[in-house]
Amino acid sequence: MTVEQTIRKYRLLPVIEIDESSQIYGLADALLAGGLPVAEITLRTPAALKAIEALTAAQSGITVGAGTVSTVGQVDAVVDAGARFVISPGINPAVVERCLELGMPVFPGVCTPTDIELAIALGLDTVKFFPAEASGGVAMLSALVGPYGDLNFIPTGGISPDNLQAYLIMPNVLACGGSWMVPRHLIQQLAFDEIAKLTAKAVMLAKTKPAEAEAA
């Protein structure tokens, strides 16, 4: 199964900020217990690269990617660490081109037609819509999908259980990224049982149609 197929299957991409690489083992167990074997570890903390490397070496069964990748040097570093995909907050042609050169799936952030035109020119068919809610949310994404119906989107930024389904019912949405099921404070507290519960609820919500959720 390709990275994109895996993300499409689970429709959720947990966005992880980790402060100690050793925390990744308990977190991986929590994600698996919750039914979500995919993760984006962001390069927002010094422990991120070691966490990616540790999770890859552990062969946990989780498809792990690197987020907040904004330089070519970071691309090389996360590839060496074992990341399976790259996500960027914006669209940097040098970053995208390096990923493509290495055969690494890359999902750069876009929020305007100009961004999308650049992504298409670089040969991409899947992008991150970021920051989703701050950029106009579902209404803005709906407007963008009109002229760019062949593109897939991964909305991230402000996604929560309250608006998740509104994004997921859109045909061009591959998955949604978010941190509500893996909050940083719970990782710091090693509260992995609670993270497993939050993850399981998120997985169930992603599988539930809006009408069914309201009835429940």
JOFEN-V581617 format. One record per residue. N is the residue number from 1. RES is the residue in three letters. D_CENTER is the distance of its C-alpha to the mean C-alpha in whole Angstrom. Layout:
n=N res=RES d_center=D_CENTER
n=N res=RES d_center=D_CENTER
This chain:
n=1 res=MET d_center=17
n=2 res=THR d_center=15
n=3 res=VAL d_center=11
n=4 res=GLU d_center=11
n=5 res=GLN d_center=13
n=6 res=THR d_center=11
n=7 res=ILE d_center=8
n=8 res=ARG d_center=11
n=9 res=LYS d_center=13
n=10 res=TYR d_center=11
n=11 res=ARG d_center=9
n=12 res=LEU d_center=7
n=13 res=LEU d_center=4
n=14 res=PRO d_center=6
n=15 res=VAL d_center=6
n=16 res=ILE d_center=9
n=17 res=GLU d_center=12
n=18 res=ILE d_center=15
n=19 res=ASP d_center=18
n=20 res=GLU d_center=20
n=21 res=SER d_center=19
n=22 res=SER d_center=21
n=23 res=GLN d_center=19
n=24 res=ILE d_center=17
n=25 res=TYR d_center=19
n=26 res=GLY d_center=19
n=27 res=LEU d_center=16
n=28 res=ALA d_center=15
n=29 res=ASP d_center=18
n=30 res=ALA d_center=17
n=31 res=LEU d_center=14
n=32 res=LEU d_center=16
n=33 res=ALA d_center=19
n=34 res=GLY d_center=16
n=35 res=GLY d_center=16
n=36 res=LEU d_center=12
n=37 res=PRO d_center=12
n=38 res=VAL d_center=8
n=39 res=ALA d_center=7
n=40 res=GLU d_center=5
n=41 res=ILE d_center=9
n=42 res=THR d_center=9
n=43 res=LEU d_center=13
n=44 res=ARG d_center=14
n=45 res=THR d_center=17
n=46 res=PRO d_center=19
n=47 res=ALA d_center=18
n=48 res=ALA d_center=15
n=49 res=LEU d_center=16
n=50 res=LYS d_center=19
n=51 res=ALA d_center=16
n=52 res=ILE d_center=14
n=53 res=GLU d_center=18
n=54 res=ALA d_center=19
n=55 res=LEU d_center=16
n=56 res=THR d_center=17
n=57 res=ALA d_center=21
n=58 res=ALA d_center=21
n=59 res=GLN d_center=20
n=60 res=SER d_center=18
n=61 res=GLY d_center=17
n=62 res=ILE d_center=13
n=63 res=THR d_center=11
n=64 res=VAL d_center=10
n=65 res=GLY d_center=8
n=66 res=ALA d_center=9
n=67 res=GLY d_center=8
n=68 res=THR d_center=10
n=69 res=VAL d_center=12
n=70 res=SER d_center=15
n=71 res=THR d_center=18
n=72 res=VAL d_center=20
n=73 res=GLY d_center=21
n=74 res=GLN d_center=17
n=75 res=VAL d_center=16
n=76 res=ASP d_center=19
n=77 res=ALA d_center=19
n=78 res=VAL d_center=15
n=79 res=VAL d_center=17
n=80 res=ASP d_center=20
n=81 res=ALA d_center=18
n=82 res=GLY d_center=16
n=83 res=ALA d_center=13
n=84 res=ARG d_center=12
n=85 res=PHE d_center=10
n=86 res=VAL d_center=9
n=87 res=ILE d_center=7
n=88 res=SER d_center=10
n=89 res=PRO d_center=11
n=90 res=GLY d_center=14
n=91 res=ILE d_center=15
n=92 res=ASN d_center=18
n=93 res=PRO d_center=20
n=94 res=ALA d_center=21
n=95 res=VAL d_center=17
n=96 res=VAL d_center=16
n=97 res=GLU d_center=20
n=98 res=ARG d_center=20
n=99 res=CYS d_center=16
n=100 res=LEU d_center=18
n=101 res=GLU d_center=21
n=102 res=LEU d_center=20
n=103 res=GLY d_center=18
n=104 res=MET d_center=15
n=105 res=PRO d_center=12
n=106 res=VAL d_center=11
n=107 res=PHE d_center=9
n=108 res=PRO d_center=11
n=109 res=GLY d_center=11
n=110 res=VAL d_center=14
n=111 res=CYS d_center=16
n=112 res=THR d_center=19
n=113 res=PRO d_center=21
n=114 res=THR d_center=22
n=115 res=ASP d_center=19
n=116 res=ILE d_center=18
n=117 res=GLU d_center=22
n=118 res=LEU d_center=21
n=119 res=ALA d_center=17
n=120 res=ILE d_center=20
n=121 res=ALA d_center=23
n=122 res=LEU d_center=20
n=123 res=GLY d_center=20
n=124 res=LEU d_center=16
n=125 res=ASP d_center=16
n=126 res=THR d_center=12
n=127 res=VAL d_center=11
n=128 res=LYS d_center=8
n=129 res=PHE d_center=11
n=130 res=PHE d_center=11
n=131 res=PRO d_center=12
n=132 res=ALA d_center=13
n=133 res=GLU d_center=15
n=134 res=ALA d_center=17
n=135 res=SER d_center=17
n=136 res=GLY d_center=19
n=137 res=GLY d_center=17
n=138 res=VAL d_center=17
n=139 res=ALA d_center=21
n=140 res=MET d_center=19
n=141 res=LEU d_center=17
n=142 res=SER d_center=20
n=143 res=ALA d_center=22
n=144 res=LEU d_center=20
n=145 res=VAL d_center=19
n=146 res=GLY d_center=23
n=147 res=PRO d_center=24
n=148 res=TYR d_center=21
n=149 res=GLY d_center=21
n=150 res=ASP d_center=20
n=151 res=LEU d_center=16
n=152 res=ASN d_center=13
n=153 res=PHE d_center=11
n=154 res=ILE d_center=7
n=155 res=PRO d_center=9
n=156 res=THR d_center=7
n=157 res=GLY d_center=10
n=158 res=GLY d_center=13
n=159 res=ILE d_center=11
n=160 res=SER d_center=13
n=161 res=PRO d_center=15
n=162 res=ASP d_center=18
n=163 res=ASN d_center=16
n=164 res=LEU d_center=13
n=165 res=GLN d_center=16
n=166 res=ALA d_center=17
n=167 res=TYR d_center=14
n=168 res=LEU d_center=14
n=169 res=ILE d_center=17
n=170 res=MET d_center=17
n=171 res=PRO d_center=18
n=172 res=ASN d_center=15
n=173 res=VAL d_center=12
n=174 res=LEU d_center=10
n=175 res=ALA d_center=8
n=176 res=CYS d_center=7
n=177 res=GLY d_center=4
n=178 res=GLY d_center=7
n=179 res=SER d_center=9
n=180 res=TRP d_center=12
n=181 res=MET d_center=12
n=182 res=VAL d_center=12
n=183 res=PRO d_center=14
n=184 res=ARG d_center=15
n=185 res=HIS d_center=19
n=186 res=LEU d_center=19
n=187 res=ILE d_center=18
n=188 res=GLN d_center=20
n=189 res=GLN d_center=23
n=190 res=LEU d_center=22
n=191 res=ALA d_center=22
n=192 res=PHE d_center=20
n=193 res=ASP d_center=22
n=194 res=GLU d_center=20
n=195 res=ILE d_center=17
n=196 res=ALA d_center=18
n=197 res=LYS d_center=19
n=198 res=LEU d_center=16
n=199 res=THR d_center=14
n=200 res=ALA d_center=17
n=201 res=LYS d_center=17
n=202 res=ALA d_center=14
n=203 res=VAL d_center=14
n=204 res=MET d_center=17
n=205 res=LEU d_center=17
n=206 res=ALA d_center=14
n=207 res=LYS d_center=17
n=208 res=THR d_center=20
n=209 res=LYS d_center=21
n=210 res=PRO d_center=22
n=211 res=ALA d_center=26
n=212 res=GLU d_center=25
n=213 res=ALA d_center=23
n=214 res=GLU d_center=26
n=215 res=ALA d_center=29
n=216 res=ALA d_center=28
